[in-house]
Amino acid sequence: MDGNKGIFQSRVRSSNSLLLNERSQHLLKTMVECYIRDGEPIGSRTLSRESSLELSPATIRNVMADLEDLGLVFSPHTSAGRVPTVKGYRFFIDSLLEPRELSIDAIHELESQLGAEVEPQALLTMASQLLSEISRFAGVVMMPRRECRALRQVEFLQLSENRILAILVINEQEVQNRIIYSSCQYSSSELQQAANYLNAIFKGKDLYAVRWYLLAEMSEVREDMDRIMRAAVEVAKQAFFPEEGKVEDCVVAGQTNLLDYIDLSDKERLRLLFNAFNEKQDILHLLDQCLNAGGIQVFIGEEAGYQVFNGCSVVTACYGFSEGALGVLGVIGPTRMDYERVVPLVDMTARLLGAALNSK
């Protein structure tokens, strides 16, 4: 483990711009660590004892009030202690986290299991199981992506009624034709302008990048978009996300571990979460966003962009060859997870899986 400096570089949030003095940072770090350990709101007397600072409870309460004003902590009940918010966790992870070294036993288990002479598919399954067993959360491993598939050109041809023929030219020779259905009729000129717009943005880009740009940046057709923009968004979504198209899969292990955590005990939340594990679409979308980001990625609750992960945290890392990433693996658990232990676990597993696949 190279330490925490820089490993969250791609997901540094505005919380890093908060100007907290050393005392406030120390108390916030202590509060988050105590809450992760105990699962109970942390009061001023507990903080005074755990922080090893010679501060009165009144002084600590004042600091906590300031942190609450900044949106880093909140009180779940009147006169109760405080717990971290998503923003508080983000500041803790970006600025205060000190990843711990994995235990010797955990390292030996990872090295022995991922160094075994087995087929690549078995290695992926093993990595998912090891992540789950060691973290006691759910482990996920994305299947290796295929070779880079760059978009060369997209064209749209008007057919009868609201049907449109989408033609995708991929790499140098692969051509895919898809029939899509629009919500309204577009003229041939409008379809040509929509294709020109998409080609200008996406020509030469990998299909994965195209798909998730569409999801992240163009998912909402705003009122201020003109007709051509709306046409481009509508037909591009269908062209690049065909329902019948094969979706890259992932291996999930240890979902039932999450039943042990009171943080996720709400039946409706669990139902939605287990549906996500079964369908895998939201998980794959999230993992795919991490594929080209590099480093360790940590999504806390709503940061994942999917309501089903509210109340959860997802810690991921890319695995692959020295030439580039093949896929992404990670851990899904409650936001009250031991990040100082989970982060190095995910990092080490990604490194060892990549080395094992490289040797084969």
C-alpha positions as CSV (number, residue, x, y, z in Angstrom):
1,M,0.0,0.0,0.0
2,D,1.4,3.3,-1.0
3,G,-0.4,5.3,1.7
4,N,-3.5,7.3,1.2
5,K,-1.9,10.3,-0.6
6,G,-3.3,10.5,-4.1
7,I,-5.3,7.3,-4.1
8,F,-8.6,9.3,-4.0
9,Q,-7.3,11.9,-6.4
10,S,-10.0,11.3,-9.0
11,R,-12.8,11.7,-6.5
12,V,-11.6,14.6,-4.4
13,R,-14.7,16.6,-3.5
14,S,-15.3,20.2,-2.5
15,S,-15.0,19.1,1.1
16,N,-11.3,19.5,0.7
17,S,-11.7,23.2,0.4
18,L,-13.2,23.4,3.9
19,L,-10.8,25.3,6.2
20,L,-10.8,23.2,9.4
21,N,-8.1,23.8,11.9
22,E,-6.1,20.8,13.3
23,R,-8.3,20.5,16.4
24,S,-11.5,20.3,14.4
25,Q,-10.0,17.8,12.0
26,H,-8.8,15.6,14.9
27,L,-12.2,15.7,16.6
28,L,-14.0,14.9,13.3
29,K,-11.6,12.0,12.6
30,T,-12.1,10.6,16.1
31,M,-15.9,11.0,15.9
32,V,-16.1,9.1,12.5
33,E,-13.8,6.3,13.8
34,C,-15.9,6.0,17.0
35,Y,-19.1,5.9,15.1
36,I,-17.8,3.3,12.6
37,R,-16.7,1.2,15.6
38,D,-19.7,1.6,17.9
39,G,-22.6,2.5,15.6
40,E,-24.0,4.9,18.2
41,P,-24.2,8.8,18.1
42,I,-21.0,10.1,19.6
43,G,-21.4,12.5,22.5
44,S,-18.9,15.2,23.8
45,R,-17.8,13.1,26.8
46,T,-16.9,10.2,24.6
47,L,-15.1,12.5,22.2
48,S,-13.2,14.0,25.1
49,R,-12.0,10.6,26.3
50,E,-11.3,9.1,22.9
51,S,-9.6,12.1,21.3
52,S,-6.8,12.3,24.0
53,L,-7.2,16.1,23.9
54,E,-7.4,18.1,27.1
55,L,-10.6,19.9,26.1
56,S,-13.7,20.4,28.2
57,P,-17.0,18.9,27.0
58,A,-18.3,22.4,26.5
59,T,-15.4,23.2,24.1
60,I,-16.0,20.0,22.2
61,R,-19.7,20.8,21.9
62,N,-18.8,24.1,20.4
63,V,-16.5,22.4,17.8
64,M,-19.2,19.9,17.0
65,A,-21.7,22.7,16.5
66,D,-19.3,24.3,14.0
67,L,-18.9,21.0,12.2
68,E,-22.7,20.6,12.1
69,D,-23.0,24.1,10.6
70,L,-20.6,23.0,7.9
71,G,-22.8,20.0,7.1
72,L,-20.2,17.4,8.2
73,V,-22.2,15.9,11.2
74,F,-25.7,15.9,12.4
75,S,-27.7,15.0,15.5
76,P,-30.2,12.2,14.8
77,H,-32.2,13.1,18.0
78,T,-32.5,16.1,20.3
79,S,-29.8,16.2,22.9
80,A,-28.1,13.1,21.4
81,G,-24.6,12.8,20.1
82,R,-23.7,13.3,16.5
83,V,-23.0,11.1,13.5
84,P,-21.2,11.9,10.2
85,T,-23.1,13.0,7.1
86,V,-22.2,11.9,3.6
87,K,-20.2,15.1,3.4
88,G,-18.5,14.3,6.7
89,Y,-17.5,10.8,5.4
90,R,-16.2,12.4,2.2
91,F,-14.0,14.8,4.1
92,F,-12.7,12.0,6.3
93,I,-11.9,9.8,3.3
94,D,-10.3,12.5,1.2
95,S,-8.3,14.3,3.9
96,L,-8.1,12.2,7.1
97,L,-8.1,8.5,6.2
98,E,-5.0,6.5,7.3
99,P,-5.3,3.1,5.6
100,R,-4.0,0.3,7.8
101,E,-1.8,-2.5,6.7
102,L,-3.6,-5.8,6.0
103,S,-3.0,-8.6,8.5
104,I,-0.4,-11.2,7.6
105,D,-3.1,-13.8,7.5
106,A,-5.2,-11.8,5.1
107,I,-2.3,-11.2,2.8
108,H,-1.3,-14.9,2.8
109,E,-4.8,-15.9,2.0
110,L,-5.1,-13.5,-0.9
111,E,-1.7,-14.5,-2.3
112,S,-2.3,-18.2,-2.0
113,Q,-5.8,-18.2,-3.5
114,L,-5.1,-15.7,-6.3
115,G,-1.8,-17.3,-7.0
116,A,-3.3,-20.8,-7.7
117,E,-3.0,-22.4,-11.1
118,V,-6.6,-22.0,-12.1
119,E,-8.5,-20.7,-15.1
120,P,-9.1,-16.9,-15.3
121,Q,-12.8,-17.3,-14.7
122,A,-12.1,-19.2,-11.5
123,L,-9.7,-16.4,-10.4
124,L,-12.5,-13.8,-10.8
125,T,-14.9,-15.8,-8.8
126,M,-12.2,-16.4,-6.1
127,A,-11.4,-12.7,-5.9
128,S,-15.1,-11.9,-5.4
129,Q,-15.4,-14.5,-2.6
130,L,-12.2,-13.3,-0.9
131,L,-13.3,-9.7,-0.9
132,S,-16.6,-10.8,0.7
133,E,-15.0,-13.2,3.3
134,I,-12.3,-10.8,4.5
135,S,-14.5,-7.6,4.5
136,R,-17.7,-9.3,5.7
137,F,-19.6,-7.3,3.1
138,A,-20.5,-8.0,-0.6
139,G,-17.6,-8.5,-3.0
140,V,-18.0,-7.7,-6.7
141,V,-15.7,-8.3,-9.7
142,M,-16.5,-7.0,-13.2
143,M,-15.6,-9.5,-16.0
144,P,-12.6,-8.3,-18.1
145,R,-13.6,-6.0,-20.8
146,R,-12.8,-6.9,-24.3
147,E,-10.4,-5.1,-26.5
148,C,-10.9,-1.4,-27.1
149,R,-13.9,-0.9,-29.4
150,A,-13.7,2.7,-30.7
151,L,-16.7,4.4,-32.4
152,R,-15.7,5.5,-35.9
153,Q,-19.0,6.8,-37.2
154,V,-22.8,6.8,-36.4
155,E,-25.5,7.4,-39.0
156,F,-29.3,7.5,-38.8
157,L,-31.6,6.7,-41.6
158,Q,-35.4,7.5,-41.5
159,L,-37.6,4.5,-42.1
160,S,-41.4,4.2,-42.0
161,E,-43.3,6.0,-39.3
162,N,-41.2,6.6,-36.1
163,R,-38.6,3.9,-36.9
164,I,-35.0,4.8,-37.5
165,L,-32.1,2.7,-38.7
166,A,-29.0,3.4,-36.6
167,I,-25.7,2.4,-38.2
168,L,-22.6,2.2,-35.9
169,V,-19.2,1.7,-37.4
170,I,-16.8,0.3,-34.7
171,N,-13.1,0.0,-35.0
172,E,-12.1,-0.4,-38.7
173,Q,-14.5,-2.9,-40.1
174,E,-17.3,-3.9,-37.6
175,V,-20.7,-2.5,-38.6
176,Q,-23.8,-2.8,-36.4
177,N,-27.3,-2.0,-37.6
178,R,-30.1,-1.4,-35.1
179,I,-33.8,-0.4,-35.6
180,I,-34.8,2.1,-33.0
181,Y,-38.1,3.8,-32.3
182,S,-38.4,7.5,-31.5
183,S,-41.1,9.2,-29.5
184,C,-41.7,11.6,-32.4
185,Q,-40.9,11.9,-36.1
186,Y,-37.7,13.5,-37.2
187,S,-36.8,14.6,-40.7
188,S,-33.9,13.2,-42.6
189,S,-32.1,16.6,-42.2
190,E,-32.7,16.5,-38.4
191,L,-31.3,13.0,-38.1
192,Q,-28.3,14.0,-40.2
193,Q,-27.6,16.9,-37.9
194,A,-28.0,14.7,-34.8
195,A,-25.5,12.2,-36.3
196,N,-23.1,15.0,-37.1
197,Y,-23.4,16.3,-33.5
198,L,-22.7,12.8,-32.0
199,N,-19.8,12.1,-34.4
200,A,-18.2,15.4,-33.5
201,I,-18.2,14.5,-29.8
202,F,-17.7,10.7,-29.8
203,K,-15.7,9.8,-32.9
204,G,-12.6,7.7,-31.8
205,K,-14.0,7.3,-28.3
206,D,-14.3,3.9,-26.7
207,L,-17.9,2.6,-26.6
208,Y,-17.8,2.3,-22.9
209,A,-16.9,5.9,-22.5
210,V,-19.6,6.9,-25.0
211,R,-22.3,4.9,-23.1
212,W,-21.5,6.3,-19.7
213,Y,-21.0,9.8,-21.0
214,L,-24.5,9.6,-22.3
215,L,-25.7,8.3,-18.9
216,A,-23.9,10.9,-16.9
217,E,-24.0,14.0,-19.0
218,M,-26.9,13.7,-21.4
219,S,-29.4,11.6,-19.4
220,E,-31.8,14.6,-18.8
221,V,-33.2,16.3,-21.9
222,R,-33.4,19.9,-20.6
223,E,-36.0,22.4,-21.7
224,D,-33.3,24.7,-23.1
225,M,-32.1,22.0,-25.5
226,D,-33.1,22.6,-29.1
227,R,-34.9,19.9,-31.2
228,I,-31.6,18.6,-32.7
229,M,-30.1,18.1,-29.3
230,R,-33.2,16.3,-28.0
231,A,-33.1,14.1,-31.1
232,A,-29.4,13.3,-30.6
233,V,-30.0,12.3,-27.0
234,E,-33.1,10.2,-27.7
235,V,-31.7,8.2,-30.6
236,A,-28.2,7.9,-29.1
237,K,-29.6,6.3,-26.0
238,Q,-31.3,3.6,-27.9
239,A,-28.5,3.1,-30.4
240,F,-25.8,2.6,-27.7
241,F,-28.0,0.8,-25.2
242,P,-30.0,-1.8,-27.2
243,E,-32.2,-3.9,-24.9
244,E,-31.3,-7.1,-26.8
245,G,-27.5,-6.3,-26.6
246,K,-25.3,-8.4,-24.5
247,V,-24.2,-6.6,-21.3
248,E,-20.9,-7.3,-19.7
249,D,-21.5,-9.2,-16.5
250,C,-19.9,-9.3,-13.0
251,V,-19.5,-11.8,-10.2
252,V,-21.1,-11.0,-6.9
253,A,-20.5,-12.8,-3.6
254,G,-21.6,-12.4,0.0
255,Q,-24.7,-10.4,-0.5
256,T,-26.3,-12.1,2.5
257,N,-23.5,-10.6,4.7
258,L,-25.4,-7.3,4.5
259,L,-28.3,-8.8,6.4
260,D,-26.1,-8.7,9.6
261,Y,-25.9,-4.9,9.6
262,I,-28.6,-2.9,11.4
263,D,-27.8,0.1,9.1
264,L,-29.3,-1.8,6.2
265,S,-32.1,-3.5,8.2
266,D,-35.0,-1.7,6.5
267,K,-36.9,-4.4,4.5
268,E,-37.6,-2.2,1.5
269,R,-34.0,-1.0,1.3
270,L,-32.8,-4.6,1.4
271,R,-35.3,-5.7,-1.2
272,L,-34.1,-3.0,-3.6
273,L,-30.5,-3.7,-2.9
274,F,-30.9,-7.5,-3.5
275,N,-32.8,-6.7,-6.7
276,A,-29.8,-4.7,-7.8
277,F,-27.4,-7.6,-7.0
278,N,-29.6,-9.9,-9.1
279,E,-30.1,-7.6,-12.1
280,K,-26.5,-6.2,-11.8
281,Q,-27.3,-3.3,-14.3
282,D,-26.8,-0.5,-11.8
283,I,-23.7,-2.2,-10.3
284,L,-22.2,-2.6,-13.8
285,H,-22.9,1.0,-14.6
286,L,-21.2,2.2,-11.5
287,L,-18.2,-0.1,-12.0
288,D,-17.8,1.0,-15.5
289,Q,-17.5,4.6,-14.5
290,C,-14.4,3.6,-12.4
291,L,-12.7,1.7,-15.3
292,N,-10.8,4.7,-16.7
293,A,-10.6,6.7,-13.5
294,G,-7.6,4.9,-11.9
295,G,-6.7,4.6,-8.2
296,I,-9.1,3.7,-5.5
297,Q,-12.7,5.0,-5.8
298,V,-15.1,5.5,-2.9
299,F,-18.7,6.2,-3.5
300,I,-20.7,7.2,-0.3
301,G,-24.5,6.8,-0.4
302,E,-26.0,9.2,-2.9
303,E,-22.6,9.8,-4.6
304,A,-23.1,6.6,-6.5
305,G,-25.9,8.2,-8.5
306,Y,-28.3,5.3,-7.9
307,Q,-31.0,5.5,-5.2
308,V,-30.6,1.8,-4.4
309,F,-27.1,2.5,-3.0
310,N,-28.3,5.2,-0.6
311,G,-27.1,4.1,2.8
312,C,-24.2,2.1,1.2
313,S,-20.6,2.7,0.3
314,V,-18.9,1.2,-2.7
315,V,-15.1,0.9,-2.6
316,T,-13.5,0.0,-6.0
317,A,-10.1,-0.5,-7.7
318,C,-9.1,-1.4,-11.3
319,Y,-7.3,-4.6,-12.0
320,G,-5.5,-5.6,-15.2
321,F,-2.2,-5.6,-17.0
322,S,0.6,-3.0,-17.0
323,E,-0.8,-1.8,-20.3
324,G,-4.1,-0.8,-18.8
325,A,-7.2,-1.9,-16.8
326,L,-9.2,-5.0,-17.7
327,G,-12.0,-4.5,-15.2
328,V,-13.0,-3.3,-11.8
329,L,-13.5,-5.0,-8.5
330,G,-14.8,-3.8,-5.1
331,V,-16.8,-4.1,-1.9
332,I,-20.3,-2.9,-1.2
333,G,-21.4,-2.4,2.4
334,P,-23.0,0.1,4.8
335,T,-21.6,3.6,4.9
336,R,-20.5,2.8,8.4
337,M,-17.7,0.6,7.2
338,D,-14.1,0.4,8.3
339,Y,-12.6,2.3,5.4
340,E,-9.1,2.1,6.9
341,R,-9.3,-1.6,6.5
342,V,-11.5,-2.0,3.4
343,V,-9.4,0.4,1.2
344,P,-6.1,-1.6,1.4
345,L,-8.1,-4.9,1.0
346,V,-9.6,-3.7,-2.3
347,D,-6.3,-2.3,-3.4
348,M,-4.3,-5.4,-2.6
349,T,-6.9,-7.7,-4.2
350,A,-6.8,-5.7,-7.4
351,R,-3.0,-5.8,-7.6
352,L,-2.8,-9.6,-7.0
353,L,-5.7,-10.4,-9.4
354,G,-4.0,-8.3,-12.1
355,A,-0.7,-10.0,-11.5
356,A,-2.3,-13.5,-11.6
357,L,-4.1,-12.7,-14.9
358,N,-0.9,-11.2,-16.3
359,S,1.0,-14.4,-15.6
360,K,-1.5,-16.4,-17.6
